[in-house]
Amino acid sequence: MLRNREIRILILTMCTTSLVLLVIASFFSFVAMVFTLITSVVFIVCSILFTTWRYREIEKLSNYLRQISSGDYTLDVRDNQEGELSILKNDIFKVTIMLLEQSTLLKKEKIHLTDAISDISHQLKTPLTSMMVMADLLSDDHLPPEKRTEFTRNIVIQLERMEWLVSSLLKMSKMDADTVLFKKQQIIVNQLIQKSLEPVLIPIDIKQQTIRIQGEDTVTFLGDVNWTSEAIINILKNAVEHTHEGGMIDISFSENALFTEINIKDNGKGIPKGDLPYIFKRFYKGKGENESSIGIGLAMAHMIITKQNGVIVVRSDPGKGTYFQIKFYK
């Protein structure tokens, strides 16, 4: 303890003060000098004991902080007594809890990053294998021209699929990490629907499906037009894919004091009840899905909508169609 400079100064100050008081007391009487000596000794001993106790408490806190810095957050130094030392202990405990939460969050992000990389790797494996096989076949000099054209077209399709897949997974990873900044724009829903329909007009035309849109031009909500359009496109793609040739897709929208609502309904084959709870789950493929389905379109739509304080629910009647209801609350 005497190694501490503060304690040495304290003891020296108290001894000097006591000596001065003893000298002053000696001018009065021997009794006054003895009384001053006893009082000084008691005062110095009490001060040393109190200082020793405080330094031990500080040493405990120092050891506690060392354990925290090494990653051990299990100790609890909370103290409900009055005093500055108790306040310091409670403040250190609050910082410990904050560090523990940050550490837990960091671990979750690492696990999520690992899962995301694993998902991307798994999803890319199939098209890569397919392209390697076709590239090997194309190296055959005796391959008929029509087969060469077919294999080349298949490679292009697989490359487009991989590009879309990687792009979609990166977008979802950004949303998972909360690094996407959604704008707060005044979106006119009718314009949003028209914009979202553009990428699916060709498959709609090929399947000779009918699109019916109902809603006022005054219906709006606050959101990010590009990201919301991405969500609507994915829902429309799902509707077009699961609706038979000559089928009908109804889009309606409305607004009230609480929310803006967008409904997309088709008269396709519907979704089995067993699949309904999982259709917004990433990489989930229903029992009736074809091989080309990956299962990230609806998951992405769900993420985009919920990240913008929205809600999406789905109801389906197998054989009669599926109904998506989207609400953006104000």
Solvent accessible surface area in square Angstrom, and as a share of the most:
residue,aa,sasa,rsa
1,M,80,0.35
2,L,110,0.55
3,R,217,0.79
4,N,47,0.24
5,R,161,0.59
6,E,107,0.48
7,I,3,0.01
8,R,119,0.43
9,I,84,0.43
10,L,67,0.33
11,I,37,0.19
12,L,125,0.62
13,T,76,0.44
14,M,14,0.06
15,C,59,0.35
16,T,71,0.42
17,T,69,0.40
18,S,13,0.08
19,L,112,0.56
20,V,79,0.45
21,L,84,0.42
22,L,34,0.17
23,V,78,0.45
24,I,86,0.44
25,A,9,0.07
26,S,56,0.36
27,F,162,0.67
28,F,155,0.65
29,S,52,0.34
30,F,145,0.61
31,V,114,0.65
32,A,33,0.26
33,M,61,0.27
34,V,56,0.32
35,F,142,0.59
36,T,24,0.14
37,L,84,0.42
38,I,100,0.51
39,T,68,0.39
40,S,10,0.07
41,V,76,0.44
42,V,83,0.48
43,F,121,0.51
44,I,27,0.13
45,V,73,0.42
46,C,72,0.43
47,S,23,0.15
48,I,50,0.25
49,L,116,0.58
50,F,113,0.47
51,T,21,0.12
52,T,30,0.17
53,W,125,0.44
54,R,91,0.33
55,Y,67,0.25
56,R,155,0.56
57,E,18,0.08
58,I,81,0.41
59,E,106,0.47
60,K,127,0.54
61,L,9,0.05
62,S,39,0.25
63,N,66,0.34
64,Y,7,0.03
65,L,87,0.43
66,R,150,0.55
67,Q,68,0.30
68,I,13,0.07
69,S,97,0.63
70,S,92,0.59
71,G,44,0.43
72,D,45,0.23
73,Y,52,0.20
74,T,118,0.68
75,L,69,0.35
76,D,79,0.41
77,V,31,0.18
78,R,146,0.53
79,D,31,0.16
80,N,149,0.76
81,Q,131,0.58
82,E,171,0.77
83,G,37,0.36
84,E,134,0.60
85,L,23,0.11
86,S,6,0.04
87,I,92,0.47
88,L,84,0.42
89,K,31,0.13
90,N,41,0.21
91,D,62,0.32
92,I,21,0.11
93,F,28,0.12
94,K,135,0.57
95,V,74,0.42
96,T,1,0.01
97,I,66,0.34
98,M,98,0.44
99,L,63,0.31
100,L,70,0.35
101,E,105,0.47
102,Q,100,0.44
103,S,29,0.18
104,T,59,0.34
105,L,106,0.53
106,L,99,0.49
107,K,128,0.54
108,K,125,0.53
109,E,89,0.40
110,K,127,0.54
111,I,109,0.55
112,H,64,0.29
113,L,109,0.54
114,T,88,0.51
115,D,74,0.38
116,A,10,0.08
117,I,103,0.53
118,S,62,0.40
119,D,43,0.22
120,I,35,0.18
121,S,63,0.41
122,H,120,0.53
123,Q,32,0.14
124,L,31,0.16
125,K,123,0.52
126,T,93,0.54
127,P,0,0.00
128,L,79,0.39
129,T,72,0.42
130,S,34,0.22
131,M,22,0.10
132,M,139,0.62
133,V,83,0.48
134,M,16,0.07
135,A,52,0.41
136,D,101,0.52
137,L,75,0.37
138,L,37,0.19
139,S,81,0.52
140,D,67,0.35
141,D,128,0.66
142,H,167,0.74
143,L,27,0.13
144,P,57,0.36
145,P,103,0.65
146,E,118,0.53
147,K,88,0.37
148,R,86,0.31
149,T,91,0.53
150,E,65,0.29
151,F,28,0.12
152,T,64,0.37
153,R,136,0.50
154,N,41,0.21
155,I,32,0.16
156,V,72,0.41
157,I,79,0.40
158,Q,39,0.17
159,L,92,0.46
160,E,101,0.45
161,R,60,0.22
162,M,29,0.13
163,E,126,0.56
164,W,97,0.34
165,L,1,0.00
166,V,50,0.29
167,S,43,0.28
168,S,4,0.02
169,L,7,0.03
170,L,92,0.46
171,K,60,0.25
172,M,1,0.00
173,S,31,0.20
174,K,113,0.48
175,M,1,0.01
176,D,46,0.24
177,A,61,0.47
178,D,104,0.54
179,T,89,0.52
180,V,22,0.13
181,L,161,0.80
182,F,44,0.19
183,K,112,0.47
184,K,148,0.63
185,Q,64,0.28
186,Q,116,0.52
187,I,5,0.03
188,I,63,0.32
189,V,0,0.00
190,N,39,0.20
191,Q,116,0.51
192,L,1,0.01
193,I,0,0.00
194,Q,87,0.39
195,K,82,0.35
196,S,0,0.00
197,L,9,0.04
198,E,116,0.52
199,P,71,0.45
200,V,2,0.01
201,L,90,0.45
202,I,125,0.64
203,P,50,0.32
204,I,11,0.06
205,D,108,0.56
206,I,125,0.63
207,K,46,0.19
208,Q,139,0.62
209,Q,15,0.07
210,T,69,0.40
211,I,44,0.22
212,R,119,0.43
213,I,57,0.29
214,Q,114,0.51
215,G,39,0.38
216,E,119,0.53
217,D,92,0.48
218,T,112,0.65
219,V,8,0.05
220,T,23,0.13
221,F,7,0.03
222,L,101,0.50
223,G,1,0.01
224,D,5,0.03
225,V,41,0.23
226,N,89,0.45
227,W,46,0.16
228,T,0,0.00
229,S,4,0.02
230,E,44,0.20
231,A,0,0.00
232,I,0,0.00
233,I,32,0.16
234,N,11,0.06
235,I,0,0.00
236,L,0,0.00
237,K,84,0.36
238,N,22,0.11
239,A,0,0.00
240,V,6,0.04
241,E,86,0.38
242,H,26,0.12
243,T,2,0.01
244,H,104,0.46
245,E,127,0.57
246,G,49,0.47
247,G,1,0.01
248,M,56,0.25
249,I,0,0.00
250,D,34,0.18
251,I,1,0.00
252,S,33,0.21
253,F,10,0.04
254,S,55,0.35
255,E,68,0.31
256,N,71,0.37
257,A,92,0.72
258,L,123,0.61
259,F,32,0.13
260,T,0,0.00
261,E,27,0.12
262,I,0,0.00
263,N,23,0.12
264,I,1,0.01
265,K,111,0.47
266,D,6,0.03
267,N,61,0.31
268,G,2,0.02
269,K,107,0.45
270,G,6,0.06
271,I,20,0.10
272,P,59,0.37
273,K,158,0.67
274,G,47,0.45
275,D,3,0.01
276,L,38,0.19
277,P,101,0.64
278,Y,103,0.39
279,I,20,0.10
280,F,43,0.18
281,K,125,0.53
282,R,65,0.24
283,F,44,0.18
284,Y,63,0.24
285,K,85,0.36
286,G,15,0.15
287,K,175,0.74
288,G,54,0.52
289,E,55,0.25
290,N,77,0.40
291,E,156,0.70
292,S,72,0.46
293,S,24,0.15
294,I,13,0.06
295,G,20,0.20
296,I,0,0.00
297,G,18,0.18
298,L,22,0.11
299,A,4,0.03
300,M,3,0.01
301,A,0,0.00
302,H,60,0.27
303,M,24,0.11
304,I,0,0.00
305,I,0,0.00
306,T,58,0.34
307,K,82,0.35
308,Q,14,0.06
309,N,94,0.48
310,G,6,0.06
311,V,65,0.37
312,I,11,0.05
313,V,60,0.35
314,V,25,0.14
315,R,130,0.48
316,S,20,0.13
317,D,70,0.36
318,P,68,0.43
319,G,62,0.59
320,K,146,0.62
321,G,8,0.07
322,T,7,0.04
323,Y,46,0.18
324,F,1,0.00
325,Q,30,0.13
326,I,0,0.00
327,K,45,0.19
328,F,5,0.02
329,Y,96,0.37
330,K,135,0.57
